Amino acid sequence: MLSVQDLAVNYGRVHAVRGVNLEVAENEITFIVGPNGAGKSTILRTLAGLIKPVAGTVRFCDKDTTNELPEDLCRQGLVLVPEGRHIFGSLTVGDNLFLGATGRKDKARIRADLAEVLDLFPVLAERFDGNAGKLSGGEQQQLAIARAILQRPRLLMIDEPSLGLAPLVIDQVYECLRKLNANGLTLLIVEQQTNRIFSIADRVNILRNGQIVYSELTSDISSINVLDDAYFGYDEKTAP
């Protein structure tokens, strides 16, 4: 569904991303994992058209989308949930959700999609007329994902859905992501830690210093220790 070849992104003279190759298969959950500052968010923002690469190509659904505008990519089904959620706290939960349907004219389908979203995220149905700014961090993350779903994505990219959340809340968010994938949605997720992704991911990519240093199907990974070794750059030949 998504193919990235030799992607490079600079911030001035700083090489933020270098030679990144990435594949996301349809109906799978793919993770990019790496430490803070590794370039994870830069990759997602570039794929979403918010940053222009200095080299490389991006193909989405067999079409070259390297230099397309964010709004055009969104209409094609490539949708980003950015880090920090970007909820409009002064608006109601319902108003935030309807913002996700901005530009859509299929009112009957919007109502059906909204019903499905509220069924998947029942807390949003309970708080529908309430102020979004009063939601907890986990509830706001669910709202951000639900709003993106109303854009009818084919591939949903989510930047650090567990950021700042308690472990129990992270489990709840991840369960929602499992359900979305079970319903046929393809996911590309960025995270900092490996410890919670092993049971949900179909493929894991480890990013360090702007480069993917490890990429493998989880079905072919023997244990989470392998991911940790790649994450920290462990080499048994040089280890004490």
Backbone as a ProteinNet text record, in pm:
[ID]
protein_1_A
[PRIMARY]
MLSVQDLAVNYGRVHAVRGVNLEVAENEITFIVGPNGAGKSTILRTLAGLIKPVAGTVRFCDKDTTNELPEDLCRQGLVLVPEGRHIFGSLTVGDNLFLGATGRKDKARIRADLAEVLDLFPVLAERFDGNAGKLSGGEQQQLAIARAILQRPRLLMIDEPSLGLAPLVIDQVYECLRKLNANGLTLLIVEQQTNRIFSIADRVNILRNGQIVYSELTSDISSINVLDDAYFGYDEKTAP
[TERTIARY]
82.5	0	85.9	190.2	281.8	423.6	496.9	635.5	721.1	823.4	915	1054.3	1118.3	1249.8	1348.2	1456.5	1570.8	1528.4	1436.8	1385.2	1490.5	1506.8	1598.8	1530.7	1545	1485.6	1589.8	1604.9	1698.4	1624.4	1678.8	1639	1760.5	1762.2	1882.3	1998	2104.7	2221.3	2214.5	2109.3	2094.8	2023.8	2086.4	2026.4	1935.4	1805.3	1711.8	1679.3	1664	1630.8	1720	1777.2	1872.4	1846.4	1819.5	1812	1711.2	1595.4	1495.5	1415.2	1410.2	1325	1221.2	1095.2	986.3	873.7	818.3	703.9	591.2	469.7	351.1	252.4	224.1	132.9	-11.3	-102.4	-243.8	-294.4	-377.4	-441.6	-345	-224.6	-129.1	-107.4	-44.3	-3.1	149.1	202.9	347.2	390.7	499.2	552.6	688.1	710.3	844	877.4	983.4	1018.7	1160.1	1180.1	1313.3	1313.5	1431.2	1441.9	1398.5	1380.4	1343.5	1450	1405.8	1500.1	1554.3	1505.5	1556.9	1507.6	1396.8	1340.9	1206.5	1143.8	1018.6	907	887.2	781.1	808.9	935.7	972.8	927.4	943.8	900.4	749.9	673	527.5	483.8	542.7	505.5	542	650.1	688.9	591.7	554.7	459.2	324.7	288.6	161.5	167	283.9	296.9	326.2	352	377.7	522	611.2	752.6	792.7	869.9	917	1053.6	1069.1	1198.7	1299.3	1426.6	1531.6	1569.7	1529.3	1556.5	1460.4	1447	1364.7	1225.5	1153.5	1017.9	922.5	796.6	688.8	578.7	536.4	425.2	315.2	194.5	78.2	-26.6	-64.4	-162.5	-120.6	7.2	63.4	70.2	67.7	78.3	191.2	272.7	379.5	317.8	333	274.6	382.3	504.6	618.7	598.1	545.6	535.6	391.2	298	157.9	127	22.2	-18.5	-89.5	-80.7	-144.1	-293.3	-364.8	-509.1	-541.9	-457.9	-479.3	-452.1	-347.6	-315.6	-426.3	-480.4	-589.4	-710.6	-742.7	-856.6	-834.1	-707.6	-675.8	-674.9	-686	-695.1	-570.6	-472.6	-351.7	-367.1	-396.2	-438.7	-343.8	-306.8	-213.2	-283.1	-260.6	-293.7	-163.1	-142.5	-11.7	14.9	140.7	178.7	114.2	64.8	4.8	-144.4	-203.7	-349.4	-417.3	-380.4	-435.7	-588.5	-639.3	-782.6	-818.7	-935.1	-984.7	-1062.1	-993	-1048	-1169.6	-1186.9	-1301.2	-1427.1	-1412.7	-1527.6	-1577.4	-1696.9	-1749.4	-1682	-1698.9	-1649	-1711.4	-1843	-1911.7	-1858.8	-1832.8	-1779.7	-1642.5	-1558.1	-1427.2	-1440.5	-1536.2	-1555.8	-1601.5	-1694.6	-1746	-1640.3	-1538.1	-1427.6	-1356.6	-1360	-1299.2	-1371.8	-1497.4	-1577	-1583.2	-1504.1	-1502.3	-1464.6	-1542	-1514.4	-1591.9	-1642.9	-1726.2	-1869.3	-1930.2	-2066.5	-2166.7	-2114.7	-2200.8	-2261.5	-2365.7	-2419	-2468.7	-2531.4	-2580.3	-2464.5	-2357.3	-2240.4	-2168.5	-2168.4	-2107.3	-2179.6	-2313.7	-2391	-2361	-2349	-2318.2	-2178	-2082	-1944.5	-1937.8	-2013.4	-2014.3	-2069.7	-2174.9	-2232.5	-2131.5	-2055.5	-1954.9	-1842.9	-1801.3	-1695.3	-1738.8	-1860.9	-1909	-1930.2	-1957.8	-1967.8	-1830.5	-1727.3	-1591.6	-1532.8	-1569	-1517.9	-1636.3	-1692.5	-1814.5	-1799.5	-1678.6	-1660.3	-1689.7	-1666.3	-1694.6	-1844.9	-1917.8	-2063.8	-2117.5	-2058.4	-2102.2	-2072.5	-1962.9	-1919.1	-1947.4	-2033	-2050.7	-2079.4	-2160.9	-2198.7	-2113.8	-2017	-1931.5	-1810.4	-1741.9	-1624.8	-1507	-1444.8	-1334.2	-1213.1	-1198.7	-1085.5	-1090.1	-1205.6	-1218.9	-1195.6	-1166.4	-1135.5	-997.8	-980.4	-848.7	-756.2	-626.8	-531.7	-566.9	-606.5	-643.9	-769.8	-864.9	-989	-963	-872.3	-836.4	-765.9	-685.1	-620.6	-724.8	-823.1	-931.1	-1008.3	-1028.7	-1098.2	-1018.7	-887.5	-803	-808.5	-806.3	-812.7	-951	-1055.5	-1191.5	-1215.2	-1165	-1178.8	-1111	-995.5	-925.2	-1001.9	-1068.6	-1146.2	-1258	-1311.9	-1419.9	-1370	-1239.3	-1183.9	-1175.4	-1223.3	-1225.9	-1087.9	-990.2	-855.2	-846.3	-755.4	-714.9	-591.1	-507.1	-390.2	-390.2	-396.8	-396.1	-258.7	-193.6	-63.3	-84.1	-28.3	-48.7	86.4	110.3	238.1	229.8	293.8	305.2	171.1	83.9	-47.1	-40	73	82.7	150.6	190	267.2	191	251.7	195.8	80.5	53.4	-60.6	-16.8	-106.3	-81.7	-88.8	-19.1	-16.4	-154.1	-248.5	-382.3	-450.7	-431.3	-492.3	-428.6	-297.7	-229.9	-290.5	-316.3	-378.3	-513.9	-590.1	-721.8	-708.8	-613.8	-592.2	-547.6	-458	-408.5	-517.8	-607.8	-719.2	-808.2	-827.5	-903.3	-832.6	-700.5	-624	-636.7	-637	-656.9	-792.4	-894.5	-1028.9	-1035.2	-971.6	-969.6	-902.7	-792.5	-721.9	-805	-873.2	-958.2	-1071.2	-1109.4	-1213.4	-1158.4	-1028.6	-970.2	-885.3	-860.1	-782.2	-632.7	-554.4	-409.1	-352.5	-255.2	-201.1	-49	2.1	145.5	160.7	228.1	231.9	375.8	398.8	529	523	625.7	636.4	783.3	803.9	940.2	986.6	893.2	929	885	958.3	927.1	840.2	828.4	773.8	625.7	549.1	406	363.2	456.1	414.5	422.3	493.6	524.5	398.2	295.6	175.2	78.8	99	4.2	63.3	194.7	258.3	268	251.6	283.5	427.8	475.7	614.1	666.8	795	859.6	983.2	995.3	1113.1	1177.9	1308	1381.4	1456.6	1435.2	1498.4	1597.9	1720.3	1822.1	1895.6	1910.1	1985.8	1940.7	1808.4	1753.8	1760.9	1802.2	1813.9	1745.3	1678.6	1620.1	1731.1	1756.4	1865.9	1815.1	1683.7	1627.4	1483.4	1445	1308.1	1274.4	1166.5	1133.9	987.6	930.1	797.8	806.2	707.7	712.7	703.3	642.2	634.6	771.3	869.4	1005.2	1100.6	1048.9	1132.6	1122.4	1235.3	1234.9	1188.3	1221.4	1179	1193.9	1133	1142.1	1285.2	1368.9	1508.6	1581	1540.1	1599.4	1571.8	1449	1414.5	1494.2	1507.8	1582.9	1729.1	1786.2	1924.9	1941.6	1846.3	1852.8	1830.2	1739.9	1705.8	1827.8	1900.7	2013.7	2146.6	2142.6	2265.1	2356.6	2298.2	2377.1	2439.2	2565.9	2638.9	2713.9	2672.6	2732	2881.9	2930.7	3073.5	3156.2	3092.2	3165.6	3120.3	3018.1	2966.4	3065.7	3073.4	3166	3124.7
-121.4	0	126.5	128	241.9	191.6	259.6	222.4	347.8	348	460.7	413.4	488.7	449.9	565.5	538.3	630.7	771	780.1	908.8	984.4	1112.6	1199.7	1332.5	1380.6	1507.6	1586.3	1712.9	1800	1912.5	1957	2082.7	2174.7	2255.7	2334.8	2242.2	2250.3	2164.4	2032.3	2017.2	1895.9	1788	1670.2	1556.3	1481.8	1512.1	1453.3	1309.2	1279.6	1144.5	1115	993.9	961.7	821	812.6	684.1	586.7	636.5	549.8	473.9	342.4	254.5	193.7	198.5	155.5	98	-13.9	-75.8	-95.1	-57.6	-81.6	-159.9	-281.5	-367.8	-341.3	-359.7	-336.6	-429.1	-373.1	-445.4	-486.7	-431.8	-463.2	-344.5	-373.7	-269.9	-265.1	-154.1	-135.8	-28.9	-56.2	37.7	91.6	219	278.6	314	254.7	272.6	328.2	422.9	478.4	583	621.6	720.6	858.5	944.7	1083.1	1147.9	1216.8	1283	1196.9	1073.4	983.2	1017.3	1094.2	1129.8	1066.9	1006	933.7	1027.8	1136.4	1230.9	1296.1	1319.2	1378	1288.9	1159.3	1066.7	1076.2	1071.7	1077.9	1209.6	1318.5	1448.9	1460.3	1396.3	1396	1312.7	1196.5	1111.9	1182.8	1266	1338.2	1464.5	1495.6	1611.7	1742	1736.8	1857.4	1903.6	1812.9	1843.4	1787.9	1864	1818.3	1750.8	1630	1561.8	1621.9	1603.3	1647.5	1535.7	1414.5	1300.4	1188.1	1093.9	976.1	988.8	878.2	874	807.6	850.5	792.1	749.8	626.4	576.8	526.6	577.1	535.9	481.9	355.9	289.6	298.1	265.3	257.9	392.4	501.6	634.5	711.4	781.2	863.9	985.6	992.1	1101.9	1186.7	1178.7	1240.6	1389.4	1461	1606.4	1656.7	1569.7	1611.5	1691.8	1773.5	1857.5	1775.3	1819	1744	1719.8	1821.7	1806.6	1705.5	1698.8	1600.1	1458.6	1444.9	1314.3	1267.5	1360.8	1325.8	1276.8	1343.1	1301.2	1162.4	1126.3	994.6	886.4	927.5	830.3	814.2	905	902.2	1008.1	963.8	1054.5	1042.5	1157.9	1162.6	1209.9	1136.2	1183.6	1231.7	1363	1414.1	1393.8	1404.3	1400.7	1518.2	1492.4	1600	1614	1533.7	1520.2	1639.2	1762.7	1882.5	1886.3	1859.6	1871	2017.8	2057.8	2192.7	2190.7	2229.3	2214.9	2299.4	2410.4	2497.7	2450.3	2350.3	2296.3	2169.3	2127.1	2001.8	1882.9	1767.7	1644.4	1625.7	1649.4	1634.5	1728.6	1854.5	1951.4	1907.6	1855.9	1806.2	1691.7	1603.5	1491.2	1538.2	1630.9	1678	1750.5	1804.4	1865.3	1762.1	1635.9	1530	1504.1	1544.6	1523.3	1647.7	1749.6	1872.3	1840.5	1891.2	1866.1	1749.2	1663.1	1552.7	1600.4	1548.7	1589.1	1473.6	1353.7	1235.5	1228	1307.1	1323.8	1193	1109.7	982.5	894.7	893.6	813.2	869.9	1003.5	1065.8	1021	1020.9	977.9	832.2	748.3	607.2	591.1	667.3	660.9	710.8	816	870	766.6	696.7	592.7	482.3	444.9	340.8	387	512.7	567.6	573.5	616.8	626.5	489.2	390.2	253.6	200.2	238.3	193.4	266.7	394.4	476.7	523.6	437.5	472.3	592.9	618.8	735.3	864.4	865.6	984.4	1003.4	894.3	903.9	961.1	918.6	967.2	1115.8	1161.8	1300.8	1385.4	1339	1399.4	1549.5	1590.9	1732.4	1807.8	1739.5	1802.7	1869	1949	2022.2	1927.4	1930.7	1838.8	1864.9	1989.6	2022.5	1956.6	1902.5	1836.9	1686.3	1636	1493.8	1463.5	1341.9	1298.3	1282.2	1261	1243.2	1125.4	1014.9	896.9	919.5	991.6	1021.5	1116.7	1211.4	1301.3	1226.2	1127.6	1047.5	969.8	915	845.8	942.2	1065.3	1164.8	1200	1213.5	1245.4	1134.7	1010.1	895.9	889.6	908.5	903	1012.2	1130.8	1241.4	1205.8	1142.8	1101.6	994.2	905.8	799.4	858.7	971.6	1035.9	1096.9	1097.3	1137.5	1017.7	902.5	779.5	742.8	720.8	687.1	545.4	527.6	394.6	351.6	450	428.2	537.4	496.6	591.5	590.3	707.6	722.4	791.5	734.1	786.5	808.9	931.7	968.8	958.8	856.7	832.6	836.5	739.6	736.9	714.9	662.8	635.4	746.7	854.3	960	1021.7	1018.5	1082.5	1009.5	885.5	812.1	706.8	677.9	572.6	435.9	334.7	202	144.5	156	101.5	172.9	303.2	382.1	344.8	322.2	278.6	148.5	55.9	-70.7	-47	47.5	76.8	136	225.1	285.6	179.7	93.7	-11.3	-111.7	-135.3	-224.4	-162.2	-31.7	36.8	24.8	34.7	21	-120.5	-218.8	-358.1	-372.5	-313.5	-323.8	-255.3	-139.1	-69.3	-154.8	-215.4	-301.4	-424	-480.2	-596.5	-562.8	-433.7	-387.7	-350.4	-374	-355.4	-232	-154.7	-32.9	-62.4	-10.7	-23.6	86.7	52	147.1	155.6	277.7	304.6	387.8	330.9	391.4	418.1	535.9	573.2	562.3	502.8	494	507.5	538.7	546	413.8	335.2	215	88.9	-19.5	-147.4	-237.5	-209.1	-309.7	-340	-250.4	-274.2	-308.5	-307.7	-320.7	-463.4	-551.2	-682.8	-762.9	-748.4	-830.1	-775.2	-650.5	-588.6	-567.5	-553.2	-517.8	-636.8	-609.1	-707.2	-691.1	-566.3	-538	-426	-437.6	-336.9	-283.6	-150.7	-82.7	-4.5	-25.1	49	162.4	284.4	403.1	460.6	481.9	549	649.1	771.3	875.6	895.1	891.8	919.2	805.2	687.6	573	450.9	373.4	247.6	142.5	94.2	-0.5	-144	-160.3	-294.9	-291.4	-391.6	-403.5	-550.4	-592.7	-735.2	-756.8	-862	-906.8	-962.5	-930.1	-980.3	-1132.2	-1191.3	-1337.1	-1401.1	-1322.9	-1373.8	-1328.3	-1256	-1207.7	-1305.5	-1351.7	-1456.7	-1405.9	-1281.1	-1226.2	-1075.8	-1011.9	-866.8	-822.5	-913.3	-879.6	-843	-904.5	-873	-727.3	-682.5	-543.3	-448.8	-484.4	-399.6	-388.9	-499.7	-496.9	-402.3	-407	-318.6	-173.3	-152.5	-17.9	50.9	-24.1	34.3	15.6	-51.1	-70.5	-174.4	-270.4	-375.2	-467.1	-497	-588	-687.6	-814.2	-914.1	-931.7	-890.8	-903.6	-801.7	-688	-583.1	-570.2	-649.2	-640.6	-697.7	-643.4	-696	-834.4
0	0	0	85.9	93.2	72.9	-14.9	-41.3	-40.1	42.5	55.8	15.8	-73.4	-123.1	-106.3	-32.9	-20.2	23.6	118.2	163.5	243.8	211.4	285.1	311.6	436.2	477.1	555.7	521.7	591.8	661	775	837.6	828.2	724.5	700.8	666.4	744.5	720.6	797.9	875.6	956.6	875.8	867.3	797.3	896.1	891	987.5	953.3	824.4	776.3	656.7	653.6	547.3	493.8	364.5	297	355.4	396.2	459.8	354.5	370.5	290.9	383.7	341.8	428.9	345.4	392	324.9	426.3	386.5	468.5	383.4	424.8	349.6	391.9	298.8	325.4	435.7	524.2	634.3	744.8	744	850.1	942.6	1057.6	1152	1150.3	1104.1	1094.4	1193.7	1264.6	1362.5	1318.4	1348.7	1345.9	1490.1	1542.7	1683.1	1691.6	1781.8	1800.2	1908.9	1955	2062.6	2017.2	2114	2085.7	1997.9	1892	1803.6	1692.2	1680.1	1577.6	1438	1428.3	1298.2	1269.3	1369.8	1349.7	1302.8	1376.8	1340.9	1206.2	1177.1	1048.1	933.4	949	844.7	823.2	931.7	917.3	854.9	898.5	844.3	696.5	658.2	516.8	435.1	485.4	414.2	398.5	498.4	494.4	410.2	353.7	267.5	340.1	470.3	548.1	536.4	498.8	478	342.1	268.6	138.3	152.9	100.2	109.2	12.3	42	-50.5	-146.8	-114.9	-203	-168.5	-263.3	-240.8	-299.6	-295.6	-350.4	-252	-259.4	-180	-276.2	-266.2	-347.7	-254.2	-278.2	-199.5	-295.1	-272.4	-358.6	-505.7	-530.9	-666.6	-737.3	-662.1	-721.1	-653.1	-732.8	-678.1	-609.2	-476.6	-398.9	-331.3	-379.7	-312.2	-286.7	-384.8	-372.7	-371.3	-335.1	-332.3	-205.6	-214.2	-102.6	5.2	132.2	240.8	219.6	171.7	153.6	44.3	-58.7	-164.5	-114.4	-33.8	23.6	116.8	193.9	285.2	208.4	97.8	16.7	-44.1	-65.5	-119.5	-11.5	114.8	223.2	306.8	291.7	373.5	482.4	604.9	712.2	830.6	888.1	1000.3	1127.1	1237.3	1371.6	1432.7	1445	1487	1634.5	1670.9	1811.4	1884.1	2003	2082.2	2064.5	1975.1	1958	1892.4	1927.8	1863.6	1871.5	1991.4	2017.3	2040.5	1991.6	2017.3	2149.2	2255.2	2389.2	2417.4	2346.1	2371.1	2300.4	2212.2	2140.4	2208.3	2175.1	2228.7	2160.2	2220	2159.1	2021.1	2012.6	1885.1	1779	1816.9	1721.2	1670.6	1761.2	1720.4	1620.9	1645.6	1555	1416.8	1415.1	1286.6	1205	1271.7	1198.5	1111.2	1155.3	1075.8	945.6	939.3	818.6	731.1	766.1	685.6	541.2	449.3	308	250.9	336.4	288.9	264.6	161	126.3	137.8	170.6	181	321.1	345.2	480.9	542	461.4	514.8	558.8	479.7	513.6	635.6	647.5	764.9	891.3	887.1	1005	1039.2	937.1	961	1019	963.6	1014.6	1158.4	1188	1324.3	1421.9	1382.8	1469	1495.9	1394.4	1410.3	1503.6	1487.7	1571.5	1717.7	1741.6	1878.8	1941.2	1858.5	1907.9	1947.7	1868.9	1897.6	2017.5	2033.4	2143.3	2227.9	2310.8	2385.5	2476.6	2526.5	2613.3	2537.7	2407.2	2327.4	2309.8	2304.2	2299	2429.9	2541.5	2672	2689	2631.1	2648.1	2523.6	2435.7	2303.3	2310.5	2403.2	2413.9	2515.1	2572	2671.7	2609.9	2690.8	2646	2627.3	2508.6	2479.1	2567.7	2613.4	2698.3	2834.2	2872.3	3002.7	2995.2	2876.2	2861.8	2919.7	2966.3	3011.9	2891.3	2917.3	2808.6	2719.6	2780.4	2703.1	2621.6	2680	2608.3	2491.7	2511.6	2402.3	2289	2324.6	2220.7	2141.3	2209.1	2139.4	2049.2	2096.7	2015.7	1890.5	1904.5	1789.6	1685.6	1731.4	1638.6	1574	1655.1	1602.5	1498.7	1524.9	1429.1	1296.8	1304.8	1183.5	1107	1179.6	1114.8	1029.5	1073.2	997.6	866.3	846	716.9	620.7	667.1	588.1	533.6	622.4	577.4	520.9	426.9	383.3	461.3	492.4	577.3	683.2	809.4	919.9	985.6	990	1054.5	1188.8	1295	1429.7	1494.8	1539.9	1599.7	1751.7	1806.8	1950.9	2024.4	1997.3	2064	2214.3	2264.3	2408.2	2485.8	2417.6	2482.3	2599.2	2717.8	2835.7	2901	2857.5	2911.2	3013.5	3106.4	3204.8	3137.2	3192.7	3129.2	3099.1	3191.8	3168.8	3052.7	3042.8	2935.2	2801.5	2802	2679.5	2629.6	2722.2	2683.4	2617.1	2669	2612.3	2471.4	2453	2320.7	2221.2	2264.4	2175.2	2139.6	2232.1	2201.1	2093.3	2099.6	1993.6	1859	1860.1	1735.7	1679.7	1767.3	1721.9	1652.6	1711.1	1654.2	1518	1506.2	1378.1	1271	1307.6	1212.4	1177.9	1276.2	1250.5	1154.7	1152.6	1060.9	923.8	903	770.7	751.6	857.5	844.2	858.1	764.9	768.8	857.4	943.4	1040.8	1030.4	1037.8	1052.5	1178.2	1279.2	1412.1	1453.2	1507.9	1562.5	1714.1	1773.3	1918.6	1959.7	2088.7	2140.5	2200	2253.8	2326.5	2252.3	2275.2	2210.4	2295.8	2426.9	2517.7	2498.1	2434.3	2419.6	2277.6	2185.8	2046.1	1993.2	2063.6	2008.4	1977.6	2060.8	2043.9	1940.2	1895.6	1803.5	1664.6	1653.8	1526.9	1432.2	1302.7	1198.9	1151.4	1149.5	1112.3	1200.1	1236.9	1320.9	1249.6	1247.6	1194.9	1308.5	1330.3	1431.9	1364.3	1413.6	1356.5	1456.9	1411.7	1493.1	1406.2	1458.7	1389.3	1244.8	1224.1	1092.5	993.6	1038	948.5	1008.4	924.5	971.1	977	1098.5	1119.8	1132.5	1140.2	1155.2	1105.8	1027.4	979.3	964.3	1029.2	1027	1060.5	1002.9	1043.3	1184.2	1268.3	1405.6	1411.1	1310.1	1306.3	1290.9	1244.6	1225.7	1335.1	1435.9	1545.5	1661.7	1709.7	1812.5	1948.4	1983.2	2112	2109.1	2207.5	2216.7	2243.7	2296.8	2322.3	2193.4	2083.1	1953.2	1917.8	1943.2	1916.1	2005.8	2132.3	2224.2	2182.3	2135.9	2090.2	1971.5	1877.1	1760.5	1801.6	1895.9	1943.2	2004	2086.8	2157.9	2085.7	1970.4	1895.2	1955.8	2025.9	2090.4	1986.3	2002.9	1915.1	2001.2	1992.5	2081.9	2058.1	1938.5	1912	1989.6	2022.8	2095.4	2238.8	2277	2414.1	2512.9	2632.9	2733.9	2780
[MASK]
++++++++++++++++++++++++++++++++++++++++++++++++++++++++++++++++++++++++++++++++++++++++++++++++++++++++++++++++++++++++++++++++++++++++++++++++++++++++++++++++++++++++++++++++++++++++++++++++++++++++++++++++++++++++++++++++++++++++++++++++

